[in-house]
Amino acid sequence: MRLPVSSWRERMIGVLTLFTSGGTLICCALPAALAALAGGAAVASLVSAFPWLIPLSQQKDWIFLGAGGLLLLNGLLVFRPQSRLACRIAGGTGCQVAGRFTRLTFWVALGMYSIGAFFAYALTPLLRWLES
């Protein structure tokens, strides 16, 4: 059975959302978390092992903008009113299972995006405020 074009696009947007949200963790949250927990030596080891993290983290504003846009689009697709097409899989239960999985994926991506945003933009000002 072939998937409708809209279903294929929705799945692709969901996968891209999860991927870009994970990217925010890799580019920004991981180095910041390591710096906070283990110090500068751990970050230096990480950057020497993965030198592509430096140019990636220099573009963090664009990464977060793209990931946020995809997350917003995915949220609109996930929580929009249901279409009029009937589900043909197992009398409708397949659609319920797929819907729950899609919502779970969305919330996981949103959580990863939020953690990345906290470490990229809020942790340093928070630590400076606590220090003073």
N, C-alpha and C positions, 0 to 999 in steps of 0.2 A: 504494500500500500504506500502510495506516495504522499508525502506531507504537503499541505497547501503552502503556497509561497509565504503567506503572512505568518504561518506557524514556524517556518524555517527562519524567517527574519527575526521573529521574537526570540527564538532559541539562540540565534547568533548574537543578538543584543545582550541576552542574559549571560552568555559565555564571555563576551567582551567586557561586560560590567564586572564580572567576577575576576577576570584577568587583570583589568586595570586597577581594581581595588587592591588586589594582591601586589601589584606593582608599587602602589603607594606605600605599602608596608616595607617592601624591599628597599626602595630608594630612600625613604625618610625615617620610618619608624625603627627599623633594625639598627642603623648606625646610632641614632639618638638613644635608643634603649641600651645599647652596649656601652655608650659613653656614660650614661647615668649609672649603670650597674657595675661595670667593670673598669671604667676609666679609659683614658686616651690610648693606652697600649693595645687594648682590645680592638678599638676602632682602627688603629694603624695596621694591625694584623689583618683585619677584615679588608681594608682598602688595598693592602699589598696583595692579598689573595684574589680580590675581585676589583681590579682598577677601573672597570666600567661603572662602578658606583659613583665616582666623582662627577663625570659629565651627566649622569642620570639625575643625581641629586641637585645639580645646578639648574636643571629644568623642572624643578618640583612644582612650580606654579602651573606650568602647562600640563603636567601629569595630573595634578589635582583637578584642574579645570576640565580636562577630558574625562577623567574618571567620574567626576561629579555630574557632568552632562549625561554620560551613559547611565549612571545610577538613577538620575531623574527620569530619563526615558524608559528605563527598565521598570521603575516604580509605576509610571503611568500605564505601561503595558500589563503589569501584573495585577494592579488593583482597579483596572477599568471595569465597567459593567460587562458581564459575560455576553459574548456574541450570540446570535440567533442560531448558529449552526449546532446541530445535535451531535453529541459524541457517540461514535460508533464502537468504541472499545468497551466490551464487557458491560453493556447496558448503562454506561455513564460512570462506573466506578473508576475506570482508567483515567478519566478527566479529573476526578477528585484527587487521585494519587498524584498525577502530574501537576495539578494546581498546588498541592501542598509542597511538593518538591521545589517548584518554581518560587513559591513564597519563602521557603526556607533558604534557598540559594540567594534570594534578594536580601534577606535579613543578615545572612553571613557576609555578603559583600558590603552591606551598609556598616556592619560592625568593623570589618577590616578597614574600610575607608575612614571611619571615625577614629580608630586607633592611630592610623597613619596621620590624619590631620592633627590629632592631639600632639603627637611626637614632633611633627614638622613645624607646627605654628604656635602651640600653646605651652609646651614644656619649658622652653628657654625663658619666656617672660614670667612664667609661674615661678621658676627657680630663682630668677633675679629678684622677684618681689618677696619671696620667702627669705632670701639672703639679707635683704635690707631691713 
